[in-house]
Amino acid sequence: MFSIASRRSWGVGEIPDLVPLSRWLERAGFDFVQFLPLNEMQEGQSSPYSALSAMALDPLFIALEDLPEWTAAGQNTLDAEERAVLEGVRPAPRVNYTAVRALKTRALRHSFKWFDANLWGTGDRRAQALRAFEERESWWLDDFALFRALHDANWPFPKGLDDSKPPSGNVLAEGDTPAQAAKITKAKKAEAKRAEV
């Protein structure tokens, strides 16, 4: 996906870029395309095999120009320096993952803040769709959201937590039953939510 960037994409191939690629491939006689994994990559990585999740797609591939929230929130929220970076990564022969991720993260957060303030509690169809997605995908999404929040708040990990040995002082004790583990996990999630993590 990363290599099919169009003129409108933000320095990396985006999901809508599949449309012209598919048309071109069809004219050439092909009827399918294969991709490397599209899962969210670890910050600082460019290998699609360094995914943080087997389920979560990488937000790098979201086309901000197609998000109504980005348009409504004001596309001009990028400052002059960020606009210059965007104009530099768009025609670049190689993907600058660090710059693209920083730009898209800022723009997506800004767009979601607008969504949260203007649509989330209104019953708007997009809010309903997000709520339905959260409920349908909660079997993995809840844990991934907690992981990302803890990961982002603690990255890079303190020395000693980034090696192969498990950290001392685990929350769960040896011998805890699955029910106890679930109760502890639920309590930690509630604690993180109260702390607005």
N, C-alpha and C positions, 0 to 999 in steps of 0.2 A: 504494500500500500504506500509506503513512504516514498517510493520512487516514481509515483505517477502524479506528482504535483502539477497543478494547472496554474495559469497566470493569476487566478483569484485566490488560490489557497495560500496559507500562511507558512510557506517554506517546507511543507511536507504534504504528501498526498493525503487527501481527505475523502471521506465516504462519498460525497457527490462526484468526485473525480472518477468514480467507477463507471458512471454513465457514458462519458465520451470514450473511455477505454473499452467498454463492452461493445459499443457501436463499431469502433475501429476493428476490434477483434472479430466481430461477426462478419464485417465486410471482407476480412482476410480469411474467412472460412473456419474460424475457431468457435467452439460452442461452450467453453468453460475457461475459467481462470483460477489458478491456485495462488494462495498467499502464504507468506510466513505468518506465524502467530500475530494476532492483532491485540493481544492482551496488554494491559498497562505495564510498561517497563519501569524498572527501578530508576530513580533519578540519577543522572550521570551515566546511564547506560544507553547504548544504541543497538544492542542485540535484542531482537524480538524474543529470544529464548531466555531473557532475564526477567520474565514476567513476575509481577507481585501477586497475581491471581490467575486462576484457571478460568475465571468467569468474567472479570471486569475488562471491558474494552478500554484501550488507551484513549484518554480524552484528546490526545494529539490529533486524532483522526476526525474530530468534530469540526464541521465547517461553521465557524462563527457567523459568517455572512448569511447563513440560512436560519439562524436562530432569531425568532421574533423578539426575544428578550434582549438580545444584543442590539438590535435596531432600536427598540423602545428605550433601552437604558442610555442610549447615546453612544454611537460608535466612536465618537470623538473623545472618549475617556482616556485613550492612550495619550500620554504626554509626548512632546516633540522627540525626546530621546527614544521612546518606545516605537513611535511611528518610523523613525529613521532605522531602527533595528529591523522592523517589519519589512521596510522597503529593501533592506540589505539581504534578508533571508529568502525573500520571494524568488529572486532570480539565481540564487546561489547554486552551484553545481552539486554541492553536497548538503545534506540536512544538518543544520546546526541545532542539535537536539536541545542543548541547554537554553539557547535563546528562544527557540520556538516554544518549549515547555513553559518558560517563564512568562512569555507574552500570552500564551493561551490560558495559563492558570489565572493570571490577573484578569483577563477578559471574561473567562467563564465565571469567576467569583463575582465580578461586577454584574454580570448578567443574572446570576442566581440571586444576588441581593435585590435586584429590581424585581425578579419573579416573586421572591418571598414577600417583599413589601407590597406588591400590587396585585398578585394573583393567588397566592397560596391559600388564603382563607376565604376566597370569594366564591368557590364552586366553579370557577372557570374550567373549561374542558381540558386545558393543559394541566391545571392543578389536579383535576380528577384523574387524568392519565398518569401523572407522576405518583399519586397516591395508590392507584391500582398496580403500577409497576413495583412500588415498595412492598405492597402486600404480597403480590405474586412471587417476587424474588427474595422475600425476607429470609428464606432458608439459607442463603449465602450472603445477601447484601448487608444484613445487620452486623454480622461478624466482620465483614470486609470494611465497613464504615468505621467500626471501632478500631480495627487494625490500622487503617489509614490515619485516623486521628492520633492514635498513640505513636505510630511511626513518624508522622510529620512533626509531632511535638518533641520527639526525642532523637531525631536524625541529625547528625550522625550519632550512632549509639556511643555511650561512654565506653572507654577502654575496658576490656574484659567482657563486654556483652556482645562484641562483634566477632568473637572466636567461636569455635565449635563446642565449647563446654557450656552446659546450661548455667544460667545465673543462679547464685545462691539466694535463698530467701523466697522461693517460689510461693505464690499465693495458694496453690493447691498442695496439700500434704500427701505424702505417700499413704495409700490406703483409703483416700477419699472415694466415696461411691460416686457413680455417675450423677445421682440426684444431688449430692453435696456439691459436686463440681458445677452442675447447672445452676444451683442456688448461688454459689460464689460468683460465677460468671455473670449472672443476672444482676447481682448486687453491684459488681464492678461496672457494668454497663450503665446502671442507674446513677452511680457515682460520677462516671464520666459525663453523662448527660447533664447532671446538675452543675458540673463544672464547665459546661458548655464546650466540651472537647469535641 
